[in-house]
Amino acid sequence: MNLIANFAVLASRRTIFDLPVCDLGWDDALVFINELASIPVGQTVVCFVNAHNMLTALRDDDYYQIMSRNLVLPDGIGLNIASQVTHGSPFPANLNGTDFVPALLTFMETPRRIGLIGGTRAVVEKAAENFSKHSPWHEFCVISDGFFDKADPKAVTAEVERQRLDILIVGMGTPLQEKWVHQNIRADHARLVLTVGALFDFVSGTVPRAPKTVRMMRLEWAYRLVQEPARLWRRYVIGIPVFLFRVFQYRFSRRARILGQQDEPAIATHAAGEQKRIEQTKKAG
């Protein structure tokens, strides 16, 4: 992990399943990540973790280790429940990529050169067009759709290098996008990398957002389930109960670990006292 990414991870966090997750509020997160994009050296990779991603990370150690090196932002009600159970309070803000990334682009006053990778060609090109309308002072360029040869990405990485980007946005779904960035994107390719899942589908208008009231209630997952039941029912109908079970399991195992660490000094002191008493008894005898 480079020093800037390390600072980013340690700046303000709370652990969920021992993974550091940023616990900044909305405004502070915008300021912080904007500053990271302004630093002339190093690189920070930002990813968004929800309940589904977290379950995937618990099953996939490579993915978990990569996430632990990134700046992780909390996405959705599942992470709030995990934080409430584990730390006694929810996260200050729901920093989901669908809302946060467009807000970040608006917040950045300094013009940036931003590359996009992911989605179909039509989707990513429409997303670039809509991003340009949303924040026209930035320059957006389509590096590639998401259907290139992952085993031989030299043409894509060469194009990333040629474009001399400030920011790279990658939307290829988790955990593929985080693993691909970790294996192929160097620090000199872009100072800030955002892995954004299905963001391009929403920005392009290919997939409709839930109504604002539903989003404010943090029930967009339910809206999406109704829209795409065949694809998403397993993630929510099975995934949510499994996630909650793992949260409570982690809560009690974490408590046992903490209590065990607190008891160790007392046990050591008691053992030392007993040894001293035995030696004194031997001398007296």
Secondary structure, DSSP 8 states (H G I E B T S, - for coil): --HHHHHHHHHSEEEETTEEEE---HHHHHHHHHHHHH-SSS-EEEEEE-HHHHHHHHH-HHHHHHHHHSEEEE-SHHHHHHHHHHHSS--S----HHHHHHHHHHH--S--EEEEEES-HHHHHHHHHHHHHHSTTSEEEEEE-S-S-TT--HHHHHHHHHHT-SEEEEES-TTHHHHHHHHH--TTT-SEEEE-TTHHHHHTTSS----HHHHHTT-HHHHHHHH-HHHHHIIIIIHHHHHHHHHHHHHHHHHHHHHHHHHHHHHHHHHHHHHHHHHHHHHH-
